[in-house]
């Protein structure tokens, strides 16, 4: 019974549970899902390239951020409530819309949108007040910079081109600079300033301008002395641009030439172009505008044109463009025909002669071939006109420089010969003038007094006692001899006659001025007299004959501020030219000597083995006094590399001046053994250069193989390592090509004191080649770079004998000889 009751109870309970599970109660509502809750902040404004965060708030669930529209934003942490946003670069203000969504566990999603206003960053605004660059000044530039939507982060100044401004403070708003000196116009300088704001936005400004030079102005007043040039166009060729003006009806003109205040090359070429013919121009060269007197007129005429043409010729056909070129051209300019050239220029300018076709007056004077054709035409068709024109020009005081343009007469005047660059100019004549109208003339073997007087452009020297005796060749015209009598005298071996020459007066007339010297016409008037003599019963009593001889020469002076000798430079041996007034066994009157100077003011000459005392005078001259009280004095004139051109005077023991002359001197400076220094490379030889000082020996920068007088310039010595060699000269049978004639072989040796001897059979017809009857002894003094190759400065002594059994006898020297190493093919190479 108990079991049944329990079973019924279980059944009842199950039934009850089933009824409840089937919802049998129709009035009860089931629970609903809860929608997620979401909120987001207000719209934001963000500057380009900046970052920010947006945070959404809501019920639980999953957040998701995405961009709906606008410029692409960089979103990070987009699946969290807080998203990181980075704005892109934009060119204008823009909007971007972001949408955030929240999804709950019931997969219910709610979304909200927010706008990101993207602001375009404003670059820095800058203002710079640049000023022109002015040379040799210091200054500063300041940039005023603002950032409308931020701050300024950095400054950067840079120079991009031009002379260095030496800027400081290049990372600040203000840069300081120093403008260097410039001598050329339009030197452009470019600088920039870069300003960067806190967003990395940059603003750059570039300034480009040239440096304003500090200029000097030079006023030139001039005169065209030839009436044919009235109203001519005058052009000053100075600097990059020509300056042009017009001469008035009297030939007067005025020009203002500007130049940088640092410019040292103030050389100016003036050109006067004839009004009706631009092929006819006169020229004048102003060496240095700064040293020229403002009131000193520039003469443009035939003489200035002839001088300019000579300078162009000496400068290898180009106008000198600097003082260095001008000085070299002056030294080598050939002026002996200058009055003739001035006459030819005048005849062309005044239409008394005709220009060759397609030519100009400039070409006539600078092209030798064209000039000779014009000269031949004048001499053939108008004989005597050139000489007449020369006389007229020289007699007209308006045609040559006035006394104001003369060199300072307080300094001696030295006549010098033209030489090419690389050689010092020799000269023997000098004039020393005193304020009281007296003076002294020095020449080789002469020391004569004179009185002088200057009138306008001519100085006249009067000689109270200047005479000498000479023997002159018998010829028609000598002392009035007829051709018949001259022939009779020669037939009876009267080949020369004794003549007494008495200088009466001389004139010096200035023709043109230069930077290192001036061109003068020197005219000597000499009375020639001869004692009567009997010739086969016929009394020969020729009348006195007055002869006038003129020469055109270049005259230089010691510098106004001469460079003195200093004791420190005399600490080595010097090579000096010596003069001996009487015959010596082994030396000619002029020879080369080597002087050693001791610090105590004593010294010794090596070649004469003489002791001396030395001192440097107040004027910087080196005074040397020998044991017999004879003396010599050396004045520096001009330096050419390591060689000094000097003027030296020689004094007798009683203090009287014997002579004065121009020579070169230099410190002896050698390193290494002489035999290694004088050895030739294969197919090379040592070319003698002494005879090649003259510009006539050169064509441009090259030695002429054959001179105008048919002299062959190529000759010298070959020094081979095996102690042999040849006297090298041109094989004349193969001219105009050079072929070395190796006929005379020599041998050479070196003594213990490094004096080299070249022993050769050259020039001795009575000796066999094996006898070696001719000897040259070389003592090397200095080696330098020459015009062609290595250059040797030597003391050379020549000795010879006619019989192999005789001792070698002195022939010449010691002479200063210059040799340069040239290859065999030098003369066959194109210019």
Secondary structure, 3 states (H helix, E strand, C coil): CHHHHHHHHHHHHHHHHHHHHCCCCCCCCCCCCCCCCEEECCCEEEECCCEEEEEEEECCCEEEEEEEECCCCEEECCCCCEEEEECCCCCCCEEEEEEEEEECCCCCEEEEEEEEEEECCCCCEEEECCCCEECCCEEEEEEEEECCCCCEEEEEEEEEECCCCCCECCCCCEEEEECCCCCCCCCEEEEEEEEEECCCCEEEEEEEEEEECCEEEEEEEEEECCHHHCCCEEEEECCCCCEEEECCCCCEEEEEEEEECCCCCCCEEEEEECCCCCCCEEEEEECCHHHCCCCCCEEECHHHHHHHHHHHHHCCCCCCCCHHHHHHHHHHCCCCCHHHHHHHHHHHHCCCCCCCCCCCHHHHHHCHHHHHHHHHHHHHHCCCHHHHHHHHHHHCCCCCCCHHHCCCCCCCEEEECCCCCCCCCCECCEEEECCCCEEEEEECCEEEEEEEEEECCEEEEECCCCEEEEEEECCCCHHHCCHHHHHHHHHCCCCEEEEEEEEEEEEEEEEEECCCCEEEEEEEEEEEECCCEEECCEEECCCCEEEEEEEEEEEECCCCCCCCCCHHHHCCCEEEEEECCCCCCCCCCEEEEEEEECCCCEEEECCCCEEEEEEECCCCCEEEEECCCCEEEEEEEEEECCEEEEEEEEECCCCCEEEEEEEEEEECECCCCHHHHHCCCCCEEEEECHHHCCHHHEECCEECCECCCCCECCEEECCCCCCEEEEEEECHHHCCCCCEEEEEEEEEEECCCCEEEEEECCCCCCCCCCCCCEEEEEEEEEEEECCCCEEEEEEEEEEECCCCCCCCEEEEEEEEEEEEEEECCHHHCCC
